[in-house]
């Protein structure tokens, strides 16, 4: 019996070592990503992206080109396990920073936090290689101050290198 004791200890130790090498348990055991993780990768190309109107981007409002009003616009999106944040250059539609989340379970729309007109709106996105297209509508409010910003916007952004 004492002859088998060292072998039993070795087998149990090896088993525990192999189990501990499995990781922290947060990942899918099959190595598959969740729908949200896949959407984050599609949107950001990994975990972050910075896009700009400069160098070939386009902005339209109600099918009228308004790129000149947003020529220095930049939008950065960051996503990790705990946070999804954004930053943008100062403008009349987007807050300078805040957090973002997916709107719904299809993971094809995002929502931004903040006070500016784009905040809280469902923003549809599509990404093709180095281009990010955002589309959203700012409804006409009851006050005249922001009524001029009401409309349907399309931002065709170019990924910064």
N, C-alpha and C positions, 0 to 999 in steps of 0.2 A: 504494500500500500504506500509506503514512504517513497518507493521508486516512482510512482505515478504523480505524486504531489508536485514536484517541480514542473512536470508537463502540464498539469491542470492549471497551475499558476500562469505558465507561459501562454496557454491557449486563451484563458480569460483576459489576460493583459493585452494580448494581440487583438482580441475582439473589441475591448473597450477603446483601444487606440484607433481602430478602424472606424468605430462609431463616432468618435470625437472628430475625425477628419471630415465628417460630412458637412461641416460649416455651422453657421449660426441658426439654421432652421428657417430663416426668412425667405429663402429661395424655394422655388418650386422644385421638388425632388427630381422631376423629369427635365429640368433646365429650361422649361418654357416660361416665357414672359406673360404677364397679365395683359389684358386689353389696354389698360391704362399705361403700362410701361411701354407697350408698342406705340401707342399714340404719342407719348412723350418723345420717344425716339423719332417718330415721323415728323413731329413739329419742330424739335430742336436739333435733330441729327445726333443726339446723344443725351446730354443734360443741359446744354446751353446754346444759345444762338443770338447773334446781334445782326440785325438787318437795317437797311437804310434806304431812303428814297434816292440818294445820290448814286451816280454811276449807272443810270438806266432804270430807275424805279419810276412809278407812275401813281398818281392819286387822282381819283375822280369822285365827284359828288353829283348824284342824280344825272349820271352820264355826261357831265361836263368836266373837262380836265382842269384840275386845280393844283397841279404839281408844284407850281411856283410858290404856293402858300405853305408847302411842306417840304421844300427842297433840302432842308437840313434835318429832317425828321429821322430819328433812329429809335429802334425798339429792341430791347434786350430781354430775353426770356431765359430763366434759370429754373431747373427742376432737379431736386434730389429727393431722397426718401421722405424727408420731413417737411420740406417747403417748396413752394412754387412762387417765385417772385419775378417782377418785371421792373424795368426802368425805361424811361423814354425821354427824349429831349423836350424842352418846354414847348408847348403848343396849346391850342384852344380846345382840343378834343381829349387828350390823354393826360392823366396825372403823371408826375415825374417818376413816381415809384409806387409800388404796392404789391399785392399778391394776385395770383391768377389761379383759376381752377377750370376743370372741364365742365361744360354745361350739358348735363344729361349723361346717358349711358352709351351714346354712339361715339363719343370722343372725337367729334369732328368740329366742335365749337368750344370756345373758351369764354370766360367772363373775367373781367378785371375789377379789382376793388378800387375805390376812390370816389372823388366828388365830380370829376369832369364828365362831359357828356358821353364818352365811350364807356365809362364805368357802369357795371351792372348789365350791360347789353350782351346778348349772345353774338359773338364774333365768329363767323364761319372762317375756317382756314383750310388752305391747301398748300402743300409744299412740293415743288418740283425742282430737284437738284438744288441750285443756289438761289431759288426764288421762293418767296413766301407771299401768298395772297390772303389778305384779310378783307372780309366784307361784313358790314354791320349797318344798322339803321338807327339814327338819332331821331326820335319822334319830336314833333313840334310841341314845345312846352307851352304853358299858359303865360309865361312872362316874355316880354319882347327882347330882353337882353340876350337870351340864347336861342331865340327863334331863328336867327340867321344861320345857326349851325345845324338846324334840322335837315335831314336828308339821308340818302343811302350812299355810303362811302365804300369805295374799293381802294385798298392800298396794295400796290404791287411793289413789294420790297425786294432788295437785293442783299444777299448775305455778305457781310463784311468778311474779308479774309482774316 
